[in-house]
Amino acid sequence: RRRICELGVQAAGVLGEWDALECVRMCSSQHLLDSFDITVGRSLLDIRKRKPQGVKKLLAQARLQLVSPVIAANMESYHGTYPYLVKLQILQEIEEVSTLVQRCSMPGTGEREA
């Protein structure tokens, strides 16, 4: 079930099907929250819904979940850390997008809402 939800999140995200992404998010139970793909999907939904606190919480949880694998991979070889560093970079970029959306949504910024 976990893999199906992950694939559903990926497909909905690629296709820009926000309603489908919402359905997949709702079907993902608590034990699926450790999935990176589902965390990314939920973060994107929270950005779209203008819920910056939800984004912050999800990103903090995802970063904590990546600490142990990064340390373990680094003990074997630096090259083993690469997939985890890419995930950390993705989380950083999601955070930057969330911040940008917040700023553009603020009254008086002169920017159009995203």
N, C-alpha and C positions, 0 to 999 in steps of 0.2 A: 504494500500500500504506500509505503514511504516513497519508493522510486516512482510510482505512478503520480503521486502528488508533485514530486520534483519536476517530472517531465511536463506535467500540466502547467506548472508555474513558468517553466522555460518557454513553452509554446505560447501561452497567453501573453507573456512579456514581449516576445519577438513579434507577435501579431498585433500588439497593442490592444488586446481584448481585455479591457479593464473589468468588465462584468465577469468574465470567465476567471480572471485572476482573483476577484473577490470570492467567487465560489470555491476555488481551490484553497484560498486562505481559510475560509470557514470550515472546510473539511479537514484541514490539518490540525490534528489534536496536539496536546501539550508535548507528547513525546517526539513529535516531528519538528519541534521548534529548533532542534539542534542542527537541522539541515541548512546548509549555507544557501542553497537555491531558494528555499522557502523564506528564509530571513531576508534575502534580497527582494523577493517578490512582495513581502509584507512591508518592507521599507519603502518600496516604490509606491505602494498603495497609500501609505501614510503621507508621503510627500504629495501625492495627488490630492489627498483629502485635507491637506494643510494641517497635519498633526505632527508638528516638529518634536514634541516630547516623545511620541511613539517611535519616531525615527531614532532619536537619541538612545532610547532604551534598547531597541533592537540592535543597533550598531554596537553598543557597549557589550551586550550579551555575546554577539558574534565575535567580537575581538577577544573576549575572555576565552571563548571556546577554541580560538586559534593559538593561544599562547603555548599550551602543552605540545601540540603537534609541531610548532615551529622549533621549540627547544629540542624536542626529540630528533627531528630531522636534521637540525644543525649539528647535533652530536655525531651523526653519521657522516654527513658531508654538507658543505655549503649549498651545493647544487640541489640537494633534497629539499631545501627550504623554499625553492622558487615557487611551487604551486601555492604555498601558503602566503608568500609575500604578494603574489598576484591577488589573492583574495583580500588581503589587508588593503591593497591599493584600491580595489573595487569598493570596499567599505568607505575608504577615505573620499573617493569620488562621489559616492552617494551622499555622504555628509556635506560635501561642498555644494552639490545640487540642491539639497534641502535648504541650506543656508541662503543660496541664491534665490530660490523660490520664495522663501520668507521675506527677504529684502524687497523683492519685486512686488510682493503682495501688500507691503506696508503703504498706508495712505501717504501721499505727499512725496513719493520717491520719483514720480515722473515716469515710472516704468509701467508697462502693461502687465497684467496678471498672466502668468504662464498657464 
